[in-house]
């Protein structure tokens, strides 16, 4: 029934995150990339200058700091939307 799938993300459109969350967002973005990369490596993928699914090559199997800004933006957006969802659900994040 995938043709009837309608995504329903948590409405976090009114959430304004506190400024101190910016540092956390970047850390979570880097962690998301590292987690993705570790899973790819565990599945036998290696670095390649162009993505090749048959050969399991991917150009983003590099450190987060070396990614192009477009790839970092994808990870940042994912982290930011996750944090906004946390706040929209009524939770708060406190740093020890």
N, C-alpha and C positions, 0 to 999 in steps of 0.2 A: 504494500500500500504506500510505497514511497512517493508515488505521483500525487498523493493527497496530503503530503507532509507540509505543514505550515509552521515555521519556527515561531516560538512564543517566548522570546527572552524576557527576563525580569525587567519591568519598566523602571529604569534608573535615570530617566531623563531629567529629573528634578534634583538629583543628588549633586551636591557641590562638595568635593573632597577637600579636607584641610590641606594647606600647602606642604606640611611635613610628610604627606603621603607620597609626594613626588619621588623621593629617594627609594621608598619601598616599591613603587611602581617599576622603577628601573631594575631593582634587584630581582623582582618577580619576573620581569621580561627576560632577563638574562637566565634565570633559573628555568623558565619555560623552554628557552632555546636549548639549554644544556640537557634538559630532560628529553626533549625531542631528539637531539643529536645522539644521546646515549642509546635510546631505543633503536634508532636507525643503525648505529654501529653494532649493537647486539644482534640485529637482524641481517648483518653481513654487508651493509652499505659502506662505501668508502667515498672519499672526496673525489670529485671529478669536475672539470671546468664547466660542463653542461650536464643537466639532469638526464639520466638514462636509466629508466626503470628496469629494463632487461638486464643491464650490467650492474645495477644497484650503485649508481654513481650520483652524487648530489653536490652542487656547488656551495651549499650552505653548511656543509660539515666542516666548519671553521669556528674559531672562537667568536663569541658574541660581539666583542669589540671590533672584530674585523668584518662583520657583516655590512652590506650596503644599508644605508638609512631606510630604504623601502622595506627591508626585511626586519630591521629593528622596530620600525613603526608597527608592523603586524604584531610583533610580540608585545610591544608597549600597549597597543590598543586592547589586546586580549587581557593583559594584566589590569589595565585601567577599568575595563568593563566588569571584570571579576570583582575588583575592589568596590566599584559603585554598586554592584549587586549586593555585596555584603552589607553596605550601608543602607540600601533600599529595604533590605530584610530586617533592619532594626539592630544590627550588630555594630559594634565599634571596635576599632583596633587601637590598642594601647601598647606603646613600646616600654619595656622594662628598663 
